[in-house]
Amino acid sequence: MKPEELYATAMEDAFNNWLAKFDSLEALFASRHQLHARLTKQQLDGSIEDHSLIIGPVHFSSTSRVLAGAIIGGPAMIGPDVTIHHGAKVLEGSFIGAGSRVGPGTVVSQSILIISENCVIQNAVAGAGVFIGAGALVGEAQSKGGAGAFVGDNASLGAGSIVLMGAVIAKDSDVFTGPVVRASEERR
């Protein structure tokens, strides 16, 4: 999946042209600070319930929803057909791809993803069609200057899985409930 496919709602031509120059999610993730620097204002076109908190520059698609009690802190981009449930937190530096469901209790920070309930996902990239089961932990709060955690297209992480910083889950992989996946020696 190319980065421009993650976010289907048209934005300014200059932004769309900039986004199209990346040939992979990893390349976009490496440049995410440039991405968020281009967000200078709020664009809140979707359905936002009362008692939600949105702070800073956030671009929110017209077909997405934020339920009561959710928190979004920018800079962040919320793609089309996304639902952010009560108690979920989408924090600075996040890019939520089309069709994602950010479940109750999920915390997303510095990530590009498509996810499930009660997950913590930080400094990570999840490809297209990824399933991240309830209670999973992907990435770590501090990147320590290293690579983020990467989950390939169509991979499935079972409930309670832990994917540590620098780990790579190959596309079409199944990680069953409960394991810890570490970075290989070369990536540490």
Secondary structure by P-SEA (a helix, b strand, c coil): ccccccccccccaaaaaaaaccccaaaaaaaaaaaaaacccccccccccccbbbccbbbbcccbbbcccbbbcccbbbccbbbbccccccccbbbbcccccccccbbbcccccccccbbbbcccccccccccccccccccccccccccbbbcccbbbccbbbbccccccccccccccbbbbbbccccc
